[in-house]
């Protein structure tokens, strides 16, 4: 998959050092993945939330942080939309 939004990941890791390892692993796994359907994502990440509209919300650091993405399966693009604490996530308007 092609990952767009690495800058957001880097900025977040600078502020939240405890997420560095898990986000780095997630980034490498996404780049190596070939997801064709939401089921492919759910197979690898059983706790991912898939609210529809190609959205995927990943738990980071055992749900301490949330990573909101849009996955375009046809083109193989994963777009990082937002990262935040679980409290910040509660305020996001996910469509």
JOFENWO-V969695 format. One record per residue. N is the residue number from 1. SS is DSSP state (a for helix, b for strand, c for the rest). BURIAL is b if it has 16 or more other C-alpha atoms within 10 Angstrom, else e. Layout:
# JOFENWO-V969695
N:SS:BURIAL / N:SS:BURIAL
This chain:
# JOFENWO-V969695
1:c:b / 2:b:e / 3:b:b / 4:b:e / 5:c:e / 6:a:e / 7:a:e / 8:a:e / 9:a:b / 10:a:e / 11:a:e / 12:a:b / 13:a:b / 14:a:e / 15:a:e / 16:c:e / 17:a:e / 18:a:e / 19:a:b / 20:a:b / 21:a:e / 22:a:e / 23:a:b / 24:a:e / 25:a:e / 26:a:e / 27:a:e / 28:a:e / 29:a:e / 30:a:b / 31:a:e / 32:a:e / 33:c:e / 34:c:e / 35:c:b / 36:c:e / 37:c:e / 38:a:b / 39:a:e / 40:a:e / 41:a:b / 42:a:e / 43:a:e / 44:a:e / 45:c:e / 46:c:e / 47:c:e / 48:c:b / 49:b:b / 50:b:b / 51:b:e / 52:b:e / 53:c:e / 54:c:e / 55:b:b / 56:b:b / 57:b:b / 58:b:b / 59:b:b / 60:b:b / 61:c:e / 62:c:e / 63:c:e / 64:c:e / 65:b:b / 66:b:b / 67:b:b / 68:b:b / 69:b:b / 70:b:b / 71:b:b / 72:b:b / 73:c:e / 74:c:e / 75:c:e / 76:c:b / 77:b:b / 78:b:b / 79:b:b / 80:b:b / 81:b:e / 82:b:b / 83:b:b / 84:b:b / 85:b:e / 86:a:e / 87:a:e / 88:a:e / 89:a:b / 90:c:e / 91:c:e / 92:c:e / 93:c:e / 94:c:e / 95:c:e
